[in-house]
Amino acid sequence: MFNFEFSHLPKAFKVFYMAESRLKNEKMTQIHGHDFYEIFFIKEGCMNHFLNEENSFKMNKGDLCLIYPEDIHYFKKEGKSICVFMNIAIEKNWFKTFLELNNFNFSGRERYVHLNENREACFIHDLIQIGLAKNDEVIKKGLINSLLLQILIELKIGKMVENGVPFWLLKALKKLQNIEVSEINESLFVNFCNRSQCHVIRTMKKFYGITPTAYCNYQKIKKAREILLSTEEKVISVCNETGFNNLSYFNKLFKRYYGISPREVRRQLVSNLLISAKK
C-alpha cells in the first residue's frame, strides 16, 4: 500500500492543493492512504469507491466525499464513460484548526453528500475562482475558507446516509426546502417538527452539530449567494429578497459563512469575467 504525504504535493497554497483526475479504464486504482484530509467530487461519469476494506459505494456526477487521514481507499471506474473527478488535499493540522475555529464537531461518520445542480454550480464556480486568484493570497485564502465552509455545512446537514435521524426531523427538513426562502425561520421550522423548541434544538445539534437558527440562516445565505452569482440584483435587494431586514446583519452573516462580503463576491465575479474576456 502506498502512503501519500502532503509535503510531497506541488502546492499553489501552502495548506491546500487541488487537481483534476480521470479514470479511463475499469482497472482498480492503487490502494493508498495519506497524511492529509482529502475531498473529491465527481464531475462526470461514475465510479465505485472502496473505503477501509468495507463495501464499495457507487458515486455519480454531483457526489462528494470527505476522506480522513487514517483512511485507506481506492477507486474503480463504472460503465463505459470516462470518470472525471476533482481532488482537494488539505493539510491535516490546518484543517483541524479550521474545524475548531468554525465550531465543527465531526464524528468521522460525515462522508458522502450529493450536490444538486445549483450547489454543484456554486462548488465548480469556487474552484474556478481559486484557480484565477493565483498570486493574490488574501483573496485565495478567503475563497478557500468559503469553499470549505460550504462543503462542511453540506456534509453536516445533507448526508446521503441519515444515521439514526428521527423521521419527524427529516420530514421537517424536507418540508422546509419547499418554502420560499424569505419565509424560512426557526419558529416555522419548530412548527413543522411538531416538537418543543428545546427538543428540536437538542436533536438538531446532536445529529447535525448545528442549531435550527443556524440551519435556517445558512439556507437563506446560500440562496443569496446563488442570486449574487447569477443576476445583477443589488446587494440590498438580495438582502430583502432572502428575508433579511437588516443589511448590516446580512453582510456579517454572509461573511461568516463564505469568508468575504456580498459586495466582494459581486466584485470578484465582474473582475473574473473581465479577465476571461481578455483571454
Secondary structure, 3 states (H helix, E strand, C coil): CEEECHHHCCCCECCEEEEEEEECCCCCCCCEEECCEEEEEEEECEEEEEECCCCCEEECCCEEEEECCCCEEEEEEECCCCEEEEEEEECHHHHHHHHHHCCCCCCCCCCEEECCHHHHHHHHHHHHHHHHHCCCHHHHHHHHHHHHHHHHHHHHHCECCCCCCCHHHHHHHHHHCCCCHHHCCHHHHHHHHCCCHHHHHHHHHHHHCCCHHHHHHHHHHHHHHHHHHHCCCCHHHHHHHCCCCCHHHHHHHHHHHHCCCHHHHHHHHHHHHHHHHHC
